[in-house]
Amino acid sequence: SLFQSFVILEPTVLFSDGDMELARAIAHIWPKTIHLLCRFHIAQNITRSLAGVLKKDLNSFLQEFWAVGAIEDVNSYRLEFSKMQSKWPLAESYLNVLKVKEEKWAFSFTHSVFVAGISSTQRQEQVNCQIKANLISNSNLAKLVDGFDSVEKSTEARRSSASLMTKMSTLSIDP
């Protein structure tokens, strides 16, 4: 069956938005898969959770948060994260939530996992946004299929263009 085929193709690494049900499913179906958290979704969640609390200081908080999250050494990361928790008491409860999950997003824990530079599901989120933009709440099945076709054609055109540009940039003018 399709489900069994899908289960056989266990990914080495998988990024998600942190949904707990999805995390449990990943652990159950693909126990060897390294499950990391999407930094795009972490940023969205920080903004949603803390914008009203931090107000004009949100951007400063985000800059500091990502700087601390990018620290490679675990001990240095833990020290700086602790300083952040003290410096930002209005964000402390949310920082505590992220601390529990730090091994899934903080660079000091994830840098040993090969992810080819990927740290988020943002590319897929862009596709989702395009699909939603092509759909109307009163869409029929034909419009739904057309919407998916439109996104697929657009994505393929961008992929082809990127491939062509990559091939062109590797051509050498040296004899």
Secondary structure, DSSP 8 states (H G I E B T S, - for coil): -HHHHHHHS--SEEEE---HHHHHHHHHH-TTSEEEE-HHHHHHHHHHHHHHHHGGGHHHHHHHHHHHHT--SHHHHHHHHHHHHHH-GGGHHHHHHHHHTGGGT-HHHHTTS--TT---SHHHHHHHHHHHHH--TT--HHHHHHHHHHHHHHHHHHHHHHHHHHHHHH-----
